[in-house]
Structures are given as structure tokens and as C-alpha cells.
Amino acid sequence: MPTVSVYDMTGKETGKIKLSDEIFGIEPNKTVLHSAVVNYLANQRQGTQSTLTRAEVKGGGRKPWRQKGTGHARQGSTRSPQWTHGGIALGPKPRSFRFALPKKVRRLAMKSALSAKAASNDLIVLDKLEMEEIKTKTMVSVLNALGADRKAIVVLPEKNETVIKSARNIPGV
């Protein structure tokens, strides 16, 4: 069982806690972690890029010249893809890049990430995180005292609006 130190909000060690082997003691699955990261990044994509097809370009209702006898190739519209100011043949259209991972894969990815953090001693456990008022300065001082001033994920047992609002403006949190 992995063991980590428990700290208070000032950064002093108050004790140790044993972590569960079934969550923090598994072998991290790199393939599942990669798929979870790809899923997260794909779900962040907007997918709003768009081009005009030949049907959407303005103009081009009339045949530019007659079918035979001019020496030119036959043309039906000046808005065909081969013409300047014509439509784009196979351009991008708005679409969603979202996809869902199975629930068991998401859980395994979370367990793998937590196990990797516990194995590299990057997990910090607080005895309690209580704030009287919404102050970003207080949250920054707590993170600095714990040595988590660069990047941090704050996990709470239940939703706490004062902690969320105090930490949401800090880069990397």
C-alpha cells in the first residue's frame, strides 16, 4: 500500500495516510491514458471551419459559352471548382469531433493517472481545505506553502464554491 504524508493548509506535515491498492497501486496503462487524453482534446475542438461549395458560391447561373464550336472545353458554370472564384470541391464543413470513451476505460485511465502520481510522489493530501471568503490570494498562499505553485489539480469530496471561485483564476490550477 502506498503511503503519503498529510499536510495542513500552512504546509506542515500532520501525519501519514495509507492509500488503497486498487486505486493507487495498479500498473499504469499507457494506452488507456493516451486514449483518455485524445478524447479530452478531441472534445475541446470546435469544428467550425467551413468553405463554400459550388452550390453556395454567389453567381454562376448561366453557361459561360455554348457547348460546341468555340474550341474551349465544355463548361456549365463559372462557379465550378476549376474556375477562379469557384466553389471548393472537398473543403471542410462544420462537424463535431466529440466521441465517448466507455465508462470502464475512463475509470481505468483515472486509476492509472492516480497510480502514476502516487508512484512518483507527486500526490499531496490535505487534512482539510476550508476558506471563509472567496480570495485568490489565500488559495495562492496555500498552494505555495504546499509546493504546488506551478500546476495543480484540486480534488474535493463535495462541491465547494468558495474554493472553486478562489482557484479558478490561477493559471495551471
C-alpha positions as CSV (number, residue, x, y, z in Angstrom):
1,M,0.0,0.0,0.0
2,P,1.4,3.4,-0.9
3,T,1.8,5.8,1.9
4,V,1.6,9.6,1.6
5,S,2.0,12.5,4.0
6,V,-1.0,14.5,5.1
7,Y,-0.5,18.3,5.3
8,D,-2.4,21.2,6.7
9,M,-3.1,24.5,4.9
10,T,0.1,26.0,6.1
11,G,2.3,23.2,4.6
12,K,3.1,21.4,7.9
13,E,3.0,17.7,8.0
14,T,0.3,16.4,10.3
15,G,0.6,12.7,9.7
16,K,0.6,9.9,7.1
17,I,-2.2,8.0,5.3
18,K,-2.2,4.7,3.5
19,L,-3.8,4.7,0.1
20,S,-5.9,1.9,-1.4
21,D,-4.0,-0.5,-3.6
22,E,-6.9,-1.0,-6.0
23,I,-6.8,2.7,-7.0
24,F,-3.3,4.0,-6.2
25,G,-1.3,0.7,-6.6
26,I,-2.0,-0.5,-10.1
27,E,0.4,-0.6,-13.0
28,P,-0.4,2.5,-15.1
29,N,-1.9,1.6,-18.6
30,K,-0.3,4.0,-21.0
31,T,-2.6,3.1,-23.9
32,V,-5.7,3.9,-21.9
33,L,-4.2,7.1,-20.6
34,H,-3.4,8.1,-24.2
35,S,-6.9,7.4,-25.3
36,A,-8.3,9.5,-22.5
37,V,-6.1,12.4,-23.4
38,V,-7.0,12.1,-27.1
39,N,-10.7,12.0,-26.1
40,Y,-10.3,15.1,-23.9
41,L,-8.5,17.1,-26.6
42,A,-11.0,15.9,-29.3
43,N,-13.9,17.1,-27.2
44,Q,-12.3,20.5,-26.8
45,R,-12.2,21.1,-30.6
46,Q,-14.8,23.5,-32.0
47,G,-15.0,22.1,-35.6
48,T,-16.4,25.3,-37.0
49,Q,-14.2,25.7,-40.1
50,S,-16.2,25.9,-43.3
51,T,-15.7,26.6,-47.1
52,L,-18.3,27.3,-49.8
53,T,-19.2,24.6,-52.3
54,R,-20.1,25.4,-55.8
55,A,-23.8,25.5,-54.8
56,E,-23.1,28.1,-52.1
57,V,-20.9,30.5,-54.1
58,K,-22.7,33.6,-55.4
59,G,-23.4,33.7,-59.2
60,G,-22.8,31.2,-61.9
61,G,-26.3,30.7,-63.1
62,R,-25.6,30.9,-66.8
63,K,-23.5,28.7,-69.1
64,P,-20.3,30.7,-69.9
65,W,-20.3,29.8,-73.7
66,R,-22.0,27.4,-76.0
67,Q,-21.3,23.7,-75.8
68,K,-19.7,23.2,-79.2
69,G,-17.7,25.1,-81.8
70,T,-15.7,27.5,-79.7
71,G,-12.5,25.5,-79.2
72,H,-12.9,25.8,-75.4
73,A,-13.6,22.9,-73.1
74,R,-17.3,22.5,-72.3
75,Q,-18.3,24.4,-69.1
76,G,-21.6,24.6,-67.3
77,S,-20.9,27.3,-64.7
78,T,-18.2,29.8,-63.8
79,R,-18.5,28.7,-60.2
80,S,-17.1,25.2,-60.7
81,P,-14.1,24.3,-58.6
82,Q,-11.6,24.7,-61.5
83,W,-12.6,28.3,-62.0
84,T,-11.2,31.3,-60.1
85,H,-13.9,32.4,-57.6
86,G,-15.5,29.0,-57.9
87,G,-16.5,26.7,-55.1
88,I,-14.2,24.4,-53.1
89,A,-14.6,20.8,-54.2
90,L,-13.9,18.8,-51.0
91,G,-13.4,21.5,-48.4
92,P,-14.1,21.3,-44.6
93,K,-17.6,21.7,-43.3
94,P,-18.7,22.2,-39.7
95,R,-18.6,18.9,-37.7
96,S,-18.3,17.6,-34.2
97,F,-15.1,15.8,-33.2
98,R,-16.7,14.5,-29.9
99,F,-16.6,10.9,-29.0
100,A,-17.2,9.0,-25.8
101,L,-15.0,6.5,-24.0
102,P,-16.5,3.5,-22.3
103,K,-17.1,4.0,-18.6
104,K,-14.6,1.2,-17.6
105,V,-11.9,2.8,-19.8
106,R,-12.4,6.2,-18.2
107,R,-12.2,4.7,-14.7
108,L,-9.0,2.7,-15.7
109,A,-7.5,5.9,-17.1
110,M,-8.2,7.8,-13.9
111,K,-6.8,5.0,-11.7
112,S,-3.7,4.8,-14.0
113,A,-3.1,8.5,-13.6
114,L,-3.6,8.5,-9.8
115,S,-1.3,5.4,-9.5
116,A,1.4,7.1,-11.6
117,K,1.2,10.2,-9.5
118,A,1.4,8.2,-6.3
119,A,4.4,6.2,-7.6
120,S,6.3,9.4,-8.4
121,N,5.4,11.0,-5.1
122,D,3.5,13.9,-6.8
123,L,0.4,13.4,-4.6
124,I,-0.3,16.0,-1.9
125,V,-3.1,15.2,0.7
126,L,-4.6,18.0,2.8
127,D,-6.4,17.3,6.0
128,K,-9.0,20.0,5.2
129,L,-9.3,22.9,2.7
130,E,-11.6,25.5,4.2
131,M,-11.8,29.1,3.3
132,E,-14.1,31.7,5.0
133,E,-14.3,34.0,1.9
134,I,-13.5,33.9,-1.8
135,K,-9.9,35.1,-2.0
136,T,-7.5,34.1,-4.8
137,K,-4.6,35.4,-2.6
138,T,-5.4,32.9,0.1
139,M,-5.5,30.0,-2.4
140,V,-2.2,31.1,-3.9
141,S,-0.6,31.1,-0.4
142,V,-2.0,27.6,0.3
143,L,-0.6,26.3,-3.0
144,N,2.8,28.0,-2.4
145,A,3.0,26.5,1.1
146,L,2.4,23.0,-0.3
147,G,4.9,23.5,-3.1
148,A,2.2,23.1,-5.8
149,D,2.5,26.6,-7.3
150,R,3.1,25.5,-10.9
151,K,0.3,23.1,-11.8
152,A,-2.2,21.5,-9.5
153,I,-5.5,19.6,-9.7
154,V,-7.6,20.3,-6.6
155,V,-10.0,17.4,-5.8
156,L,-12.6,17.9,-3.1
157,P,-15.0,15.3,-1.6
158,E,-18.0,17.6,-2.4
159,K,-18.5,20.8,-4.3
160,N,-17.2,23.9,-2.5
161,E,-18.0,27.2,-4.3
162,T,-15.5,29.3,-2.3
163,V,-12.6,27.0,-3.2
164,I,-13.7,26.8,-6.8
165,K,-14.0,30.6,-7.2
166,S,-10.8,31.2,-5.3
167,A,-8.8,28.9,-7.5
168,R,-10.4,29.4,-11.0
169,N,-8.3,32.5,-11.8
170,I,-4.9,30.9,-11.0
171,P,-3.0,29.7,-14.2
172,G,-2.4,25.9,-14.1
173,V,-5.0,25.1,-11.5
